[in-house]
Amino acid sequence: MKKTLLLLLVFSGMLLLGCTAPAGGTGGQTNQSPPPGPGGSAGVTVHIKNFAFDPPSVTVKQGTAVTWINDDPVGHAIKGDGFLSSTLSTGQSYSHTYSETPGDYPYSCAIHPTMQGKVTVTK
């Protein structure tokens, strides 16, 4: 009984401190910062929290990475024009580099389609 309680306390502490191992997978998932874009730009980060994107719209230069980080306790997947992330668990991230023609690029959560955002790409 004491051993079970101790294991439960250790596991709970790891969850609170964010010490869970990252899930494997593909599709650009990472727990690292996005690579620098042209001119040394470190990219833009959008947080997913309370079933919303924060900020809901961002403006980036061509070649800049946008990274979404899931801060919600449920999974989300980023779906945009030409890309789809795998399901992101809490703490996981996904990056996409916008090298497209300047313009507006809407995106959403593939699991919760009412969650919507926009990336505006400039030269």
C-alpha positions in Angstrom: 0.0 0.0 0.0 2.8 2.4 0.9 4.6 1.6 -2.3 1.5 2.3 -4.4 1.0 5.6 -2.6 4.6 6.6 -3.1 4.4 5.8 -6.8 1.2 7.8 -7.2 2.8 10.8 -5.4 6.0 10.6 -7.7 3.9 10.4 -10.8 1.6 13.3 -9.7 4.7 15.4 -9.0 6.1 14.6 -12.4 2.9 15.7 -14.1 2.8 18.9 -12.1 6.4 19.7 -13.1 5.9 18.8 -16.7 8.4 16.0 -16.6 6.5 13.6 -18.8 8.4 12.1 -21.7 7.6 13.6 -25.1 5.6 11.4 -27.4 7.3 10.2 -30.5 5.9 10.9 -33.9 6.3 12.8 -37.1 4.7 15.8 -38.7 6.9 18.5 -37.2 6.1 17.8 -33.6 8.8 19.2 -31.3 9.3 20.4 -27.9 12.1 22.8 -29.0 12.1 26.4 -30.2 11.4 26.9 -33.9 14.4 27.4 -36.2 15.4 31.0 -36.9 13.8 32.4 -40.1 15.4 34.8 -42.5 17.4 37.6 -40.9 17.7 35.6 -37.6 14.0 35.8 -36.8 13.2 33.2 -34.1 9.6 32.7 -35.3 6.3 33.2 -33.7 4.6 31.1 -30.9 0.8 30.6 -30.6 -0.5 29.0 -27.4 -3.5 26.8 -27.4 -5.5 27.3 -24.1 -9.1 27.3 -23.1 -10.0 25.8 -26.5 -8.7 28.9 -28.3 -5.5 30.1 -30.1 -3.6 32.9 -28.3 -3.1 35.1 -30.2 -5.8 34.3 -32.7 -4.0 35.9 -35.5 -0.3 36.6 -36.2 1.7 38.3 -39.0 5.0 36.8 -40.1 7.5 37.4 -43.0 7.9 34.7 -45.6 10.1 31.9 -44.4 9.2 32.3 -40.7 8.1 29.4 -38.6 4.9 29.5 -36.5 4.9 27.1 -33.5 1.7 26.1 -31.7 2.0 24.8 -28.1 -0.8 22.9 -26.6 -1.4 24.3 -23.0 -4.9 22.6 -22.8 -5.5 19.3 -20.9 -7.0 17.8 -24.1 -5.5 17.0 -27.5 -5.6 19.4 -30.5 -4.4 19.1 -34.1 -3.4 22.0 -36.3 -4.9 22.0 -39.8 -3.9 24.6 -42.4 -3.6 24.9 -46.1 -1.3 22.0 -47.0 -0.5 20.7 -43.5 -2.0 18.8 -40.7 -0.3 18.1 -37.4 -0.7 14.9 -35.4 -2.7 15.2 -32.2 -0.8 17.3 -29.7 -1.0 16.3 -26.1 -0.5 18.8 -23.3 2.9 20.4 -23.6 3.6 19.3 -27.2 4.2 21.6 -30.0 4.0 21.7 -33.8 5.8 24.1 -36.2 5.1 25.1 -39.8 7.2 27.4 -41.8 5.2 29.8 -44.0 7.2 30.3 -47.2 4.0 30.8 -49.3 3.0 33.9 -51.3 2.1 36.8 -49.0 -1.6 36.7 -47.9 -3.9 35.4 -45.2 -3.7 31.7 -44.3 -6.5 30.5 -42.0 -6.0 27.5 -39.8 -8.1 25.6 -37.3 -8.1 22.7 -34.9 -8.9 19.5 -36.8 -10.5 18.0 -33.7 -12.4 21.2 -32.6 -13.3 23.1 -35.9 -14.7 26.0 -34.0 -11.2 26.9 -32.9 -9.9 29.1 -35.7 -6.9 31.4 -36.3 -5.1 33.2 -39.0 -1.5 33.7 -40.2 -0.8 36.7 -42.4 2.3 36.3 -44.5 4.2 39.4 -45.7 7.4 39.9 -47.8 
